[in-house]
């Protein structure tokens, strides 16, 4: 009988491309494949080290001249809603949460198209067709859920979030919602509801993706109590957002080989740069 030895994940770096958050800067990503029997453990481990999932890939920004993108998460035990966030919950009391397996629907795609055209018309996802959308939702090698928010009176779908269930929290992979009701603050409502889901499940964190100081489209994340950001290899409680102003000096980012060498992998394996 043949036995194949586990192979340590290999890490790659993307070519530079324009940064979607900060004008005039270029971004690169460090990434590895998420596959095989160890996918769940790898996703859990790397999520705690600032990585994010996109289908079957885990990635983290590794820009040569900038360290502005910081992975963010909310510590559920330290979260208390602000007055504004309480008003958001009241405005959306008509929404019913529906959690399902990761399966794409035509209704989801229609809402997704409306959201992109209104909010991200020049973004990289605007050309995504229904098949690519289905792949984004359904191609997951780990435990994922689609959480829908529908109007209880009309059953109309108003918001959707693709969510991964980690061993220490919920990771909000991608969310979208109707852009026609800005006063509802649906993006904020989705986060608030995920905090409640995590609390009820006994999970300590809600992972929000990246917070980018200096980027207006990311500023809302700093308004959540209990926010932590991953910087210099560890998680730091958010005190004053100004403390995390974008770092532009080329020496602020460690060489790729050093970054990879400092990644902790499940099972005691060493990360391998390609």
C-alpha positions as CSV (number, residue, x, y, z in Angstrom):
1,X,0.0,0.0,0.0
2,X,1.3,3.4,-0.9
3,X,1.2,6.3,1.5
4,X,1.5,9.9,0.3
5,X,3.1,12.3,2.6
6,X,1.3,15.6,3.3
7,X,2.7,18.4,1.2
8,X,3.2,21.8,2.8
9,X,1.3,24.6,1.1
10,X,3.2,26.6,-1.5
11,X,2.9,30.4,-1.5
12,X,2.9,32.6,-4.6
13,X,2.8,36.3,-5.3
14,X,0.5,38.1,-7.8
15,X,1.8,40.6,-10.3
16,X,1.4,44.3,-9.3
17,X,-1.9,45.9,-10.2
18,X,-3.6,49.2,-9.3
19,X,-4.9,49.3,-5.7
20,X,-8.7,49.3,-5.5
21,X,-8.6,51.2,-2.2
22,X,-5.9,53.9,-2.4
23,X,-5.4,55.9,-5.5
24,X,-1.9,55.9,-7.0
25,X,-0.7,52.8,-5.3
26,X,-0.1,49.3,-6.6
27,X,-1.1,46.1,-4.8
28,X,0.3,42.6,-4.7
29,X,-1.1,39.5,-2.9
30,X,0.5,36.6,-1.2
31,X,-1.7,33.5,-1.8
32,X,-1.9,29.7,-1.6
33,X,-4.4,27.1,-2.7
34,X,-7.1,25.9,-0.3
35,X,-7.6,22.2,-1.1
36,X,-7.4,18.7,0.1
37,X,-8.2,17.1,3.5
38,X,-6.4,19.9,5.3
39,X,-8.4,22.8,3.8
40,X,-10.4,23.4,7.0
41,X,-7.4,23.5,9.3
42,X,-5.4,25.7,6.9
43,X,-8.3,28.2,6.6
44,X,-8.6,28.4,10.3
45,X,-4.9,28.9,10.8
46,X,-4.3,31.5,8.1
47,X,-7.5,33.4,8.9
48,X,-5.9,34.1,12.3
49,X,-2.9,35.5,10.5
50,X,-4.6,38.0,8.3
51,X,-5.5,35.9,5.3
52,X,-8.9,35.9,3.5
53,X,-10.6,33.3,1.4
54,X,-11.7,33.7,-2.2
55,X,-13.2,30.4,-3.5
56,X,-10.3,27.9,-3.3
57,X,-7.6,30.5,-2.6
58,X,-6.3,32.1,0.6
59,X,-4.6,35.5,0.2
60,X,-3.1,38.4,2.1
61,X,-1.8,41.8,0.7
62,X,1.9,42.0,0.5
63,X,2.5,45.3,-1.3
64,X,6.2,46.4,-1.7
65,X,5.7,50.1,-0.7
66,X,2.6,50.1,1.5
67,X,1.3,48.3,4.6
68,X,-2.1,50.0,4.7
69,X,-4.4,46.9,4.3
70,X,-5.1,45.5,7.8
71,X,-7.2,42.4,8.4
72,X,-10.0,43.3,10.9
73,X,-12.2,41.4,13.3
74,X,-14.6,42.2,16.1
75,X,-14.1,40.6,19.5
76,X,-17.7,39.7,20.3
77,X,-17.3,39.9,24.1
78,X,-16.1,43.5,23.8
79,X,-18.7,44.7,21.4
80,X,-21.6,47.0,22.5
81,X,-23.7,48.7,19.9
82,X,-23.6,52.4,19.6
83,X,-26.8,54.5,19.5
84,X,-26.5,54.7,15.7
85,X,-26.1,51.0,15.5
86,X,-29.1,50.4,17.7
87,X,-31.2,52.6,15.4
88,X,-30.0,50.5,12.4
89,X,-31.2,47.4,14.1
90,X,-34.6,49.0,14.7
91,X,-34.9,50.1,11.1
92,X,-34.3,46.6,9.9
93,X,-36.5,44.8,12.3
94,X,-38.7,43.8,9.3
95,X,-35.9,41.6,8.0
96,X,-35.9,37.8,8.4
97,X,-32.6,36.0,8.5
98,X,-32.4,32.8,6.4
99,X,-29.3,30.7,6.6
100,X,-28.7,28.1,3.9
101,X,-26.0,25.9,2.4
102,X,-23.8,27.8,-0.2
103,X,-26.1,27.6,-3.2
104,X,-26.5,30.4,-5.7
105,X,-29.9,31.5,-6.9
106,X,-31.2,33.8,-9.7
107,X,-32.7,36.1,-7.0
108,X,-29.3,36.5,-5.4
109,X,-27.6,37.2,-8.7
110,X,-30.2,39.9,-9.6
111,X,-29.5,41.6,-6.3
112,X,-25.8,41.2,-6.8
113,X,-26.0,42.9,-10.2
114,X,-28.0,45.8,-8.8
115,X,-25.6,46.3,-5.9
116,X,-22.5,46.3,-8.2
117,X,-23.9,48.7,-10.7
118,X,-24.9,51.1,-8.0
119,X,-21.9,50.8,-5.7
120,X,-18.9,49.4,-7.7
121,X,-19.6,50.1,-11.4
122,X,-15.9,50.4,-12.1
123,X,-14.8,47.5,-9.9
124,X,-13.2,44.3,-10.9
125,X,-16.3,42.2,-10.3
126,X,-18.7,44.2,-12.4
127,X,-18.3,41.9,-15.4
128,X,-19.0,38.7,-13.4
129,X,-21.6,36.6,-15.1
130,X,-24.1,34.2,-13.5
131,X,-21.7,31.3,-13.8
132,X,-18.9,33.1,-12.1
133,X,-21.2,34.3,-9.4
134,X,-22.3,30.7,-8.8
135,X,-18.6,29.7,-8.5
136,X,-18.0,32.5,-6.0
137,X,-20.9,31.2,-3.8
138,X,-20.6,27.5,-4.3
139,X,-16.9,26.7,-4.7
140,X,-15.9,26.3,-1.1
141,X,-13.9,23.4,0.3
142,X,-14.8,24.4,3.9
143,X,-17.9,24.9,6.0
144,X,-19.7,27.9,4.5
145,X,-23.2,29.4,4.7
146,X,-25.2,31.8,2.6
147,X,-27.1,34.1,5.0
148,X,-30.0,35.9,3.4
149,X,-32.1,38.8,4.8
150,X,-35.6,39.1,3.4
151,X,-38.5,41.4,4.0
152,X,-41.0,39.5,6.3
153,X,-44.0,41.1,4.6
154,X,-43.1,40.8,0.9
155,X,-40.4,38.0,1.0
156,X,-38.2,40.3,-1.2
157,X,-34.5,39.6,-0.8
158,X,-32.7,42.7,0.5
159,X,-29.3,41.5,1.6
160,X,-27.0,38.5,1.3
161,X,-23.7,37.4,2.9
162,X,-21.4,34.5,2.1
163,X,-20.0,33.5,5.4
164,X,-17.4,30.9,6.5
165,X,-17.6,29.2,9.8
166,X,-14.2,29.1,11.5
167,X,-13.1,27.4,14.7
168,X,-13.0,30.8,16.4
169,X,-15.6,32.8,14.6
170,X,-17.5,33.8,11.5
171,X,-15.7,35.2,8.4
172,X,-17.8,37.5,6.2
173,X,-16.4,36.5,2.8
174,X,-18.6,38.8,0.7
175,X,-21.9,40.7,1.3
176,X,-24.2,42.7,-1.0
177,X,-27.6,44.3,-0.6
178,X,-30.1,46.6,-2.1
179,X,-28.7,50.1,-2.7
180,X,-32.1,51.7,-2.8
181,X,-32.5,52.2,0.9
182,X,-29.3,53.9,2.2
183,X,-31.0,54.9,5.5
184,X,-31.3,51.3,6.4
185,X,-27.5,50.9,6.6
186,X,-27.8,47.3,5.4
187,X,-24.1,46.7,5.4
188,X,-23.9,47.7,9.1
189,X,-27.0,45.6,9.8
190,X,-25.4,42.5,8.3
191,X,-22.3,42.9,10.6
192,X,-24.5,43.5,13.7
193,X,-26.5,40.4,12.9
194,X,-23.3,38.3,12.4
195,X,-22.1,39.5,15.9
196,X,-25.4,38.1,17.3
197,X,-25.0,34.8,15.4
198,X,-21.4,34.4,16.7
199,X,-22.5,35.3,20.3
200,X,-25.3,32.7,20.2
201,X,-22.9,30.1,18.8
202,X,-20.2,30.8,21.4
203,X,-17.7,32.0,18.8
204,X,-15.4,34.8,19.9
205,X,-14.8,36.7,16.7
206,X,-16.4,38.1,13.5
207,X,-13.9,38.6,10.7
208,X,-14.7,41.6,8.5
209,X,-12.0,41.4,5.8
210,X,-9.6,44.3,5.4
211,X,-9.8,47.8,7.0
212,X,-7.8,50.4,5.0
213,X,-7.0,53.6,6.9
214,X,-7.3,56.5,4.4
215,X,-9.9,54.7,2.2
216,X,-13.4,56.2,2.6
217,X,-15.1,53.0,1.5
218,X,-13.5,51.1,4.4
219,X,-13.9,53.7,7.1
220,X,-17.2,52.3,8.5
221,X,-15.4,49.3,10.0
222,X,-13.6,51.5,12.5
223,X,-17.0,52.4,14.1
224,X,-17.5,49.0,15.7
225,X,-16.6,48.6,19.3
226,X,-14.3,45.6,20.0
227,X,-12.5,46.0,16.7
228,X,-9.0,44.4,16.3
229,X,-6.6,44.7,13.4
230,X,-3.7,42.4,12.4
231,X,-0.4,44.3,12.2
232,X,3.2,43.2,12.5
233,X,2.3,39.6,13.1
234,X,-0.3,40.1,15.8
235,X,-3.8,41.4,16.6
236,X,-4.1,44.8,18.2
237,X,-7.2,46.4,19.7
238,X,-8.4,49.4,17.8
239,X,-8.0,52.4,20.0
240,X,-7.5,55.4,17.7
241,X,-7.8,54.8,14.0
242,X,-5.2,57.5,13.4
243,X,-2.6,55.2,15.0
244,X,-2.9,53.0,11.9
245,X,-2.3,55.6,9.2
246,X,-1.0,54.0,6.0
247,X,2.7,53.2,6.1
248,X,4.4,54.2,2.8
249,X,8.0,53.6,3.5
250,X,9.4,50.7,1.4
251,X,11.1,49.2,4.5
252,X,7.7,48.9,6.2
253,X,7.1,45.6,4.4
254,X,9.3,42.6,5.1
255,X,10.7,40.6,2.1
256,X,8.4,37.9,0.7
257,X,10.6,35.1,1.9
258,X,10.6,36.4,5.4
259,X,6.9,36.8,5.4
260,X,6.4,33.3,4.3
261,X,8.9,31.9,6.8
262,X,6.9,33.6,9.6
263,X,3.6,31.9,8.6
264,X,2.4,29.3,11.1
265,X,0.8,26.2,9.5
266,X,-1.2,23.4,11.1
267,X,0.7,20.2,11.8
268,X,4.0,22.0,12.3
269,X,4.7,22.3,8.6
270,X,6.8,25.2,7.2
271,X,5.4,27.4,4.5
272,X,7.1,27.2,1.2
273,X,7.7,30.2,-1.2
274,X,7.4,29.4,-4.9
